[in-house]
Amino acid sequence: MQKIGFIGTGVMGSGIINNLLKANYEIHIYTRTKSKAEPLIAKGAKWYADPKDVAEAADITFTMVGFPKDVEDVYFKDNGIFAGLTKGKIIVDMTTSTPTLAKKIGKKAETIGVEAIDTPVSGGDVGARDGNLTIMVGGSKSAYESLKPIFKIIGKSTHYFGSFGAGQHAKMANQIMIAGTMTGLTEMFAYAKAAGLDLNDVLQTVEGGGGDNWSLENYGPRILQEDFKPGFYSKHFLKDLRIALDESEKMNLELPATQQAKKLYETLVDDKNLGNDGTQSLIKLWW
């Protein structure tokens, strides 16, 4: 079996790695702090001190880190992934990042005989844990085809959109939709509470009608339980909205609803310093 490298062992990355370990893949990982990777090491993952070492050991290297700057560092620094790659290997960036950076990584990979794809995902911590992610792919078509068996382990559906950066554009479209469902979810609860309604009954009612959606089903119960642990960090969602609006501006496209969602998450993350809470913590602007 192919040896898999994985850089990024956060909420999402750990769920993916666990499923690959269950499928008996040999997994090589990197984290800045080894102690954070101990649960994965205990299950058989091999830890390395640098991304370069992971890239040297693995046939396929996945990355899933926080921000575009983290992606840039982990690929291009002296101890980064490109320093450890050799011809014939595959790199897969699952981070939600910029289409521009995905193109940069892809073009660099081509110069050294490496195949690259950008594969951001949707499904949150539950999707990563259960192997039910939706995977959006851009980049090398042949690499995508060869990785389908792995994608079937970690995801429920995979869609190829085109050349480098196309996967990132698809993820931006997804995040634009999520922005609307998250603002709708939190304003629904704010309104229902102000009206004196039973919030559990409201949740069940809306789930049974035309207002049902993924955010409602997955984050509605967490809000009512006052569970604000991150299935997806608010600071990362704000990053995504900023990328989406920046790309929209380049296409001369105005998205006023997404702009308003960005403002709300800026209040939550920048003003209230709640970026490490989950996206459902947006309700704290009302409660």
Order of alpha helices (4+ residues) and beta strands (2+ residues): beta-alpha-beta-alpha-beta-alpha-beta-alpha-beta-alpha-beta-beta-alpha-beta-alpha-alpha-beta-alpha-alpha-alpha-alpha-alpha
